[in-house]
């Protein structure tokens, strides 16, 4: 059985978030499990803070904030380098 790669796109529902969700879903591989935690929920915002998320959209891959999301925002090349679109 192939291990799943857990991808989370922390979103507040803004147009930039929607664009990032579309990007992640387009690039994700068959073994990627994509979820979209809602930053409008207090429990999600608290968890995001613990992950080091300071702005949305933010992508977490296997429990680690992607490098692209510590700066200005997600970029496909950086997400691919972090493992998005590749089997675990």
C-alpha positions as CSV (number, residue, x, y, z in Angstrom):
1,X,0.0,0.0,0.0
2,X,1.4,3.4,-1.0
3,X,1.7,6.0,1.7
4,X,-0.4,9.1,1.3
5,X,1.2,12.6,1.2
6,X,-0.9,14.9,3.3
7,X,-1.4,18.4,1.8
8,X,-3.3,21.1,3.6
9,X,-4.1,24.5,2.1
10,X,-5.0,26.9,4.9
11,X,-7.6,29.2,3.4
12,X,-9.9,32.1,4.4
13,X,-11.9,31.8,1.2
14,X,-10.3,34.8,-0.5
15,X,-9.6,34.9,-4.3
16,X,-5.9,34.2,-3.7
17,X,-6.8,31.2,-1.5
18,X,-9.1,29.8,-4.2
19,X,-6.3,30.2,-6.8
20,X,-3.8,28.4,-4.6
21,X,-6.4,25.6,-3.9
22,X,-6.8,25.2,-7.7
23,X,-3.0,25.1,-8.2
24,X,-2.5,22.5,-5.5
25,X,-5.3,20.3,-6.8
26,X,-3.9,20.6,-10.3
27,X,-0.4,19.6,-9.3
28,X,-1.2,17.0,-6.7
29,X,-0.3,13.4,-7.4
30,X,-2.7,10.4,-7.0
31,X,-1.2,9.7,-3.6
32,X,-1.7,13.2,-2.4
33,X,-4.5,13.8,0.1
34,X,-5.6,17.4,-0.2
35,X,-7.6,19.2,2.5
36,X,-8.6,22.8,3.0
37,X,-8.7,23.9,6.6
38,X,-10.9,27.0,7.1
39,X,-8.9,29.8,8.8
40,X,-12.2,31.4,9.9
41,X,-12.5,28.7,12.5
42,X,-10.8,29.4,15.8
43,X,-9.4,25.9,16.2
44,X,-7.9,26.0,12.7
45,X,-6.4,29.4,13.3
46,X,-4.8,28.1,16.5
47,X,-3.3,25.1,14.8
48,X,-2.1,27.3,11.9
49,X,-0.3,29.5,14.4
50,X,1.5,26.5,15.8
51,X,2.7,25.6,12.3
52,X,4.1,29.1,11.9
53,X,1.5,30.3,9.4
54,X,1.2,34.1,9.4
55,X,-0.8,34.7,6.2
56,X,-3.1,32.8,3.9
57,X,-3.1,31.0,1.6
58,X,-0.5,28.7,3.2
59,X,0.4,25.2,2.2
60,X,1.5,22.5,4.6
61,X,3.0,19.3,3.2
62,X,3.2,16.3,5.6
63,X,2.9,18.6,8.6
64,X,5.6,21.1,7.5
65,X,4.9,24.6,6.2
66,X,6.2,24.8,2.6
67,X,9.0,27.2,2.2
68,X,7.0,29.2,-0.4
69,X,4.5,30.1,2.4
70,X,7.0,31.6,4.8
71,X,7.4,34.5,2.4
72,X,5.0,36.1,-0.1
73,X,3.0,33.1,-1.1
74,X,2.9,29.8,-2.9
75,X,4.6,29.2,-6.2
76,X,4.4,26.0,-8.2
77,X,8.1,25.4,-8.5
78,X,8.7,25.7,-4.8
79,X,5.7,23.4,-4.0
80,X,7.1,20.8,-6.4
81,X,10.5,21.1,-4.8
82,X,8.8,20.5,-1.4
83,X,7.3,17.2,-2.7
84,X,3.9,18.2,-4.1
85,X,3.0,16.0,-7.1
86,X,5.4,13.3,-6.1
87,X,4.6,9.9,-4.4
88,X,5.5,9.7,-0.8
